[in-house]
Amino acid sequence: MDKDTVKDLTLMLMYLTSWEESLVPGIRKKPDRAGIYPKARICWKGYNFDVLNELTDDGLVNAGGRSKSASFTDEGVAKALELLKQYGITLERYGGEETGIDGTK
C-alpha cells in the first residue's frame, strides 16, 4: 500500500474517532449556543507517529508535542470529510451527534 493511501486512511480513522471540545476551560459541561465558544475537533493519537508527523507537516492536524491527543485544522476536517465522501461513508446528525451510515455512534 502506498504512503498516500495510508495517510488518507489514517486521516479518515482519526476523524471518525474524533470529538468536538470547547477551547474555553470549564465550558465543556455547560450548555453551548452555536458559535459562542470556539471548539476544536480532537482525537487520540494512537496511530503511527511517522504518519502523524506527515499529516502535521501537510497542515491537516496538529499532533506535535507530548500530548496524547491531536487536533484537526480546518483543512484537515475538510480533507477528511472529502475522503469519507469519496469512499462512500456518510455521516448523519442525530441529537447533535454524528453517526455512521448504519446509525451507530
ABEGO torsion letter per residue (X at the ends): XBAAAAAAAAAAAAAAABBBBBABBGAAABBBBBGABBBBBBBBBABBAAAAAAAAAAGABBABEABABBBBBAAAAAAAAAAAAAAGBBBBBBGGBBBBAAGBX
